[in-house]
Amino acid sequence: MNAYQKAAAADPKYTPPYEHIASICATEKKWQDVVDATNHALQLVPAGTPQIWYFNAVGNFNLKNVSAAQTAAEKSLSMDPNHLAPNTEQLLAVMLAGQGEYQTALDHLRHCLTYMPPGPNADLVKQQVAQLEKIVPPAAK
């Protein structure tokens, strides 16, 4: 982390260190630091990257800024057809389910399973799909 902070201090207009800082802070659950790092990167390059927008969404979601988180997740997903930030769609689905948009959340989770490799994350998504299938009326599925 220290190396990335030094790189950012050496050239505050160079954005790649902020993505790494956000990633490390997310691992450490330092959500405000995640948002601060991504916001700084987005001030420098407003278009951002899928990863910057994803980390911004994660940070805001964990800080209970759901509207900002959803906007960031949607931005990340729209610019990431290859799913370089693979958990974005799952995060968006969780937000949508939290707002009662169960069918849309279910659609996103099912789509996640088309590109997510087998493993613990895919198993979690399958569990989330099963939970939503209990809520969504059969005709809507």
Rosetta silent file (secondary structure, phi, psi, omega in degrees, C-alpha in Angstrom):
SEQUENCE: MNAYQKAAAADPKYTPPYEHIASICATEKKWQDVVDATNHALQLVPAGTPQIWYFNAVGNFNLKNVSAAQTAAEKSLSMDPNHLAPNTEQLLAVMLAGQGEYQTALDHLRHCLTYMPPGPNADLVKQQVAQLEKIVPPAAK
SCORE:     score description
SCORE:     0.000 S_00000001
   1 L     0.000  -41.758 -177.665    0.000    0.000    0.000 S_00000001
   2 H   -58.809  -39.250 -179.709    2.812    2.359    0.915 S_00000001
   3 H   -64.531  -39.358  179.436    4.343    2.044   -2.555 S_00000001
   4 H   -69.410  -37.561  177.285    1.052    3.004   -4.203 S_00000001
   5 H   -64.922  -39.477  177.346    0.632    5.956   -1.869 S_00000001
   6 H   -65.755  -40.753  178.676    4.151    7.107   -2.737 S_00000001
   7 H   -63.263  -41.822  178.717    3.419    6.719   -6.456 S_00000001
   8 H   -65.551  -39.050  179.623    0.226    8.747   -6.081 S_00000001
   9 H   -69.323  -35.754 -178.914    2.082   11.439   -4.127 S_00000001
  10 H   -67.276  -35.951  178.662    4.888   11.567   -6.701 S_00000001
  11 L  -143.801   86.809 -175.459    2.431   12.199   -9.520 S_00000001
  12 L   -60.822  -13.934 -179.751   -1.080   13.005   -8.245 S_00000001
  13 L   -94.994    0.333  178.821   -2.422   13.047  -11.818 S_00000001
  14 L   -92.268  114.533 -169.369   -1.368    9.437  -12.510 S_00000001
  15 L   -83.372  -27.497 -175.241   -4.461    7.302  -11.840 S_00000001
  16 H   -52.704  -36.677  179.508   -3.324    3.629  -11.736 S_00000001
  17 H   -61.553  -28.658 -177.445   -2.130    3.753   -8.103 S_00000001
  18 H   -67.743  -32.473  176.217   -5.618    4.783   -6.979 S_00000001
  19 H   -64.850  -42.620  179.053   -7.116    1.553   -8.296 S_00000001
  20 H   -67.684  -40.231  177.599   -4.591   -0.441   -6.267 S_00000001
  21 H   -60.988  -45.198  179.505   -5.174    1.707   -3.200 S_00000001
  22 H   -61.461  -42.038  179.923   -8.931    1.151   -3.554 S_00000001
  23 H   -62.253  -46.564  179.803   -8.427   -2.598   -3.918 S_00000001
  24 H   -64.955  -43.903  179.841   -6.258   -2.831   -0.814 S_00000001
  25 H   -64.287  -35.058  177.035   -8.607   -0.629    1.202 S_00000001
  26 H   -65.246  -41.804  177.495  -11.565   -2.776    0.116 S_00000001
  27 H   -60.702  -35.984 -179.822   -9.757   -5.878    1.336 S_00000001
  28 L   -87.153    1.906 -179.941   -9.204   -4.089    4.649 S_00000001
  29 L    59.332   35.203  175.704  -12.870   -2.923    4.692 S_00000001
  30 L   -97.449   77.230 -168.657  -11.818    0.730    4.834 S_00000001
  31 H   -63.603  -39.608  179.220  -14.827    1.848    2.836 S_00000001
  32 H   -65.245  -37.349  177.314  -14.362    5.599    3.093 S_00000001
  33 H   -65.246  -36.183  176.616  -10.774    5.222    1.882 S_00000001
  34 H   -60.911  -49.497 -179.003  -12.065    3.157   -1.067 S_00000001
  35 H   -63.977  -41.434  179.398  -14.507    5.912   -2.003 S_00000001
  36 H   -61.645  -45.183 -178.976  -11.886    8.621   -1.511 S_00000001
  37 H   -64.380  -44.501 -178.586   -9.362    6.836   -3.744 S_00000001
  38 H   -71.105  -37.526  177.029  -11.880    6.150   -6.496 S_00000001
  39 H   -62.243  -39.123  178.551  -13.363    9.631   -6.342 S_00000001
  40 H   -63.511  -45.512  179.199   -9.867   11.082   -6.735 S_00000001
  41 H   -61.073  -39.209 -178.728   -9.208    8.865   -9.759 S_00000001
  42 H   -73.022  -25.055  173.558  -12.569    9.871  -11.246 S_00000001
  43 H   -68.287  -36.376 -179.142  -11.780   13.558  -10.767 S_00000001
  44 H   -76.089  -42.421 -178.991   -8.633   13.031  -12.821 S_00000001
  45 L  -133.307   88.839 -174.000  -10.237   10.801  -15.466 S_00000001
  46 L   -55.807  -29.073  178.624  -14.041   11.150  -15.310 S_00000001
  47 L   -66.417  -33.035  179.497  -14.644    8.222  -17.677 S_00000001
  48 L    66.361 -168.766  176.128  -12.899    5.943  -15.208 S_00000001
  49 L  -130.017  162.783  176.804  -12.329    2.239  -15.716 S_00000001
  50 H   -55.149  -38.546 -178.266  -14.599   -0.710  -14.936 S_00000001
  51 H   -69.452  -42.772  178.709  -12.470   -1.476  -11.893 S_00000001
  52 H   -61.017  -45.742  179.814  -12.515    2.079  -10.539 S_00000001
  53 H   -65.218  -37.730  177.914  -16.298    2.241  -10.928 S_00000001
  54 H   -61.632  -50.295 -179.449  -16.640   -1.220   -9.328 S_00000001
  55 H   -63.487  -35.152  175.417  -14.594   -0.239   -6.285 S_00000001
  56 H   -62.038  -41.863  178.246  -16.533    3.013   -6.064 S_00000001
  57 H   -63.751  -45.197  179.979  -19.743    0.963   -6.044 S_00000001
  58 H   -61.516  -46.873 -179.573  -18.429   -1.406   -3.353 S_00000001
  59 H   -62.032  -48.495 -179.995  -17.274    1.439   -1.142 S_00000001
  60 H   -64.634  -39.138  178.515  -20.486    3.400   -1.482 S_00000001
  61 H   -59.988  -45.317 -178.905  -22.621    0.289   -0.961 S_00000001
  62 H   -72.513  -19.217  174.080  -20.836   -0.514    2.282 S_00000001
  63 L   -91.279    5.862  178.464  -21.209    3.100    3.406 S_00000001
  64 L    70.071   21.302  173.796  -24.969    2.772    2.745 S_00000001
  65 L   -93.886   69.193 -169.790  -24.836    5.241   -0.178 S_00000001
  66 H   -63.313  -39.043 -179.740  -26.954    2.898   -2.273 S_00000001
  67 H   -62.067  -47.161  178.284  -27.905    5.401   -4.968 S_00000001
  68 H   -64.752  -37.941  179.692  -24.262    6.316   -5.632 S_00000001
  69 H   -64.644  -43.222 -178.993  -23.312    2.633   -5.464 S_00000001
  70 H   -66.053  -42.262  178.013  -25.952    1.641   -7.990 S_00000001
  71 H   -60.052  -44.439 -179.761  -24.933    4.407  -10.392 S_00000001
  72 H   -66.373  -41.734  179.208  -21.282    3.334  -10.138 S_00000001
  73 H   -63.803  -42.715  178.507  -22.115   -0.362  -10.591 S_00000001
  74 H   -63.694  -39.189  178.325  -24.233    0.382  -13.653 S_00000001
  75 H   -64.088  -46.339  178.843  -21.420    2.511  -15.111 S_00000001
  76 H   -59.281  -48.003 -177.206  -18.874   -0.263  -14.496 S_00000001
  77 H   -63.798  -38.766 -177.935  -21.119   -2.902  -16.008 S_00000001
  78 H   -67.248  -27.103 -177.829  -21.912   -0.795  -19.082 S_00000001
  79 L  -104.346   13.635 -172.980  -18.245   -0.340  -19.944 S_00000001
  80 L  -130.365   63.861 -177.787  -17.156   -3.887  -19.103 S_00000001
  81 L   -63.908  -21.976  179.773  -18.461   -6.377  -21.710 S_00000001
  82 L   -94.801    4.193  176.385  -15.625   -8.791  -20.857 S_00000001
  83 L    55.409   51.536  175.775  -16.387   -8.662  -17.127 S_00000001
  84 L   -68.588  -27.302  172.537  -12.932   -7.555  -16.029 S_00000001
  85 L  -108.918   79.527 -165.062  -14.595   -6.522  -12.769 S_00000001
  86 L   -66.999  -17.306 -178.265  -16.533   -9.785  -12.467 S_00000001
  87 L   -92.361    0.108 -176.975  -18.432   -9.108   -9.250 S_00000001
  88 H   -60.140  -47.759 -175.790  -20.069   -5.912  -10.500 S_00000001
  89 H   -66.941  -36.190  176.817  -23.213   -7.559  -11.809 S_00000001
  90 H   -65.170  -43.520  177.865  -23.653   -9.587   -8.633 S_00000001
  91 H   -60.748  -44.093  178.017  -23.286   -6.440   -6.526 S_00000001
  92 H   -60.511  -41.540  178.969  -25.852   -4.663   -8.692 S_00000001
  93 H   -61.545  -41.117  178.248  -28.221   -7.622   -8.262 S_00000001
  94 H   -61.795  -42.611  178.978  -27.878   -7.426   -4.477 S_00000001
  95 H   -63.951  -44.110 -179.165  -28.738   -3.722   -4.585 S_00000001
  96 H   -64.221  -41.878  177.510  -31.733   -4.308   -6.841 S_00000001
  97 H   -61.961  -38.991  177.704  -33.030   -7.110   -4.619 S_00000001
  98 H   -63.326  -21.964  178.342  -32.684   -4.790   -1.644 S_00000001
  99 L   -97.529    5.936  179.354  -34.970   -2.361   -3.457 S_00000001
 100 L    83.578    7.890  178.767  -37.546   -5.045   -4.178 S_00000001
 101 L   -90.648   66.401 -170.683  -36.612   -5.377   -7.860 S_00000001
 102 H   -66.398  -41.718 -178.756  -36.415   -9.155   -7.560 S_00000001
 103 H   -64.247  -45.534  179.417  -36.956  -10.118  -11.201 S_00000001
 104 H   -64.282  -40.177  176.952  -34.259   -7.757  -12.468 S_00000001
 105 H   -61.751  -43.867  179.147  -31.900   -8.940   -9.725 S_00000001
 106 H   -61.753  -42.714  178.141  -32.616  -12.553  -10.669 S_00000001
 107 H   -59.595  -43.336  179.348  -31.921  -11.815  -14.335 S_00000001
 108 H   -64.880  -42.685 -179.350  -28.553  -10.266  -13.426 S_00000001
 109 H   -64.746  -41.615  177.719  -27.591  -13.191  -11.197 S_00000001
 110 H   -62.491  -38.150  178.254  -28.490  -15.720  -13.874 S_00000001
 111 H   -65.467  -37.598  177.629  -26.378  -13.751  -16.339 S_00000001
 112 H   -54.220  -39.552 -176.461  -23.457  -13.841  -13.881 S_00000001
 113 H   -68.878  -13.991  178.825  -23.518  -17.621  -14.042 S_00000001
 114 H   -78.365  -19.461 -178.023  -22.914  -17.511  -17.811 S_00000001
 115 H  -127.774   -8.355 -177.816  -19.414  -16.076  -17.373 S_00000001
 116 L   -81.467  129.189  179.348  -18.424  -16.757  -13.766 S_00000001
 117 L   -69.135  154.203  177.436  -15.966  -19.638  -13.365 S_00000001
 118 L   -57.993  148.631  179.820  -16.919  -22.493  -11.049 S_00000001
 119 L   146.759 -169.577 -176.023  -15.948  -21.962   -7.437 S_00000001
 120 H   -59.704  -38.429  179.739  -17.096  -20.292   -4.231 S_00000001
 121 H   -66.138  -42.897  178.237  -18.349  -17.116   -5.945 S_00000001
 122 H   -64.584  -38.583  178.033  -20.424  -19.107   -8.432 S_00000001
 123 H   -62.593  -40.142  177.918  -21.786  -21.223   -5.575 S_00000001
 124 H   -64.173  -43.219  179.325  -22.841  -18.050   -3.755 S_00000001
 125 H   -62.813  -40.725  177.468  -24.570  -16.720   -6.872 S_00000001
 126 H   -61.081  -39.084  176.677  -26.407  -20.040   -7.260 S_00000001
 127 H   -64.880  -41.659  178.839  -27.622  -19.703   -3.666 S_00000001
 128 H   -64.709  -39.099  176.937  -28.770  -16.146   -4.350 S_00000001
 129 H   -61.210  -46.681 -179.175  -30.611  -17.332   -7.484 S_00000001
 130 H   -60.706  -39.596  178.664  -32.351  -20.042   -5.457 S_00000001
 131 H   -64.514  -44.384 -179.045  -33.416  -17.488   -2.829 S_00000001
 132 H   -69.917  -32.509  178.594  -34.843  -15.117   -5.430 S_00000001
 133 H   -63.447  -24.603  176.317  -36.597  -17.931   -7.277 S_00000001
 134 H   -74.480  -22.975 -176.442  -38.604  -18.468   -4.087 S_00000001
 135 H   -95.764  -40.837 -175.530  -39.728  -14.825   -4.191 S_00000001
 136 L   -74.884  129.228  178.714  -40.281  -14.201   -7.910 S_00000001
 137 L   -57.740  140.631 -177.300  -43.650  -15.513   -9.150 S_00000001
 138 H   -53.617  -36.204 -179.070  -43.220  -18.524  -11.496 S_00000001
 139 H   -65.665  -27.200 -178.070  -44.900  -16.740  -14.418 S_00000001
 140 H   -82.070  -17.004 -176.549  -42.291  -13.943  -14.222 S_00000001
 141 L   -71.983    0.000    0.000  -39.347  -16.320  -14.401 S_00000001
